[in-house]
Amino acid sequence: MSTLSVPLTAQLDTFVKQMVHKGFGANKADVVRRALTRLAEDEAIFSVLRSEQELKEGKALHGNLHKLLKALP
């Protein structure tokens, strides 16, 4: 596990402390790790939703993958 030092504004520091107090994490580092994990999950969900929207818009490729790759410039 690596360590990252990130300066926080007073407002963010207060928020992180509040999250610790509310039990969102065991300590400030745990709160930040959990927040980053949640951000990663949100990004994955957004990617799936964006892909579904592209399918609805007809932006998907259909057919044999090998032929499609050969057709690329």
C-alpha positions in Angstrom: 0.0 0.0 0.0 1.4 3.4 -0.9 1.0 6.6 1.1 -0.3 9.9 -0.5 -0.1 13.2 1.2 -2.9 15.5 0.1 -3.4 19.1 1.4 -7.1 19.7 2.3 -8.9 22.9 2.6 -10.3 23.6 6.1 -13.8 22.8 4.8 -12.7 19.4 3.5 -10.8 18.6 6.6 -13.8 19.4 8.7 -16.0 17.2 6.5 -13.6 14.3 6.7 -13.5 14.6 10.5 -17.3 14.7 10.5 -17.4 11.5 8.5 -15.1 9.8 11.0 -17.3 11.0 13.8 -20.4 9.6 12.0 -18.6 6.2 11.5 -18.1 6.4 7.8 -14.5 5.3 8.4 -12.3 4.4 11.4 -10.0 7.4 10.8 -9.3 10.1 8.2 -7.3 7.9 6.0 -10.0 5.3 6.0 -12.6 7.9 5.1 -10.5 9.1 2.1 -9.9 5.5 0.9 -13.6 4.7 1.1 -14.5 7.9 -0.7 -12.0 7.0 -3.5 -13.4 3.5 -3.7 -16.9 4.9 -4.1 -15.7 7.4 -6.8 -14.2 4.4 -8.7 -17.5 2.5 -8.4 -19.5 5.6 -9.5 -17.1 5.9 -12.6 -17.7 2.3 -13.5 -21.5 2.7 -13.3 -21.3 5.9 -15.4 -19.3 4.0 -18.0 -21.9 1.3 -18.2 -24.7 3.8 -18.5 -22.8 5.7 -21.1 -22.3 2.5 -23.1 -26.0 1.6 -22.8 -26.9 5.1 -24.1 -24.5 4.7 -27.0 -26.1 1.4 -27.9 -29.5 3.1 -27.9 -28.1 5.8 -30.2 -26.8 3.1 -32.6 -23.2 3.9 -32.0 -22.2 0.2 -31.4 -20.1 -1.9 -33.8 -21.7 -5.1 -34.9 -20.1 -8.1 -36.7 -17.0 -10.1 -36.7 -14.3 -8.5 -34.4 -11.4 -9.6 -36.6 -13.0 -8.1 -39.7 -13.8 -4.9 -37.9 -10.2 -4.6 -36.7 -8.9 -5.1 -40.2 -11.1 -2.3 -41.5 -9.5 0.2 -39.1 -7.0 2.6 -40.7 
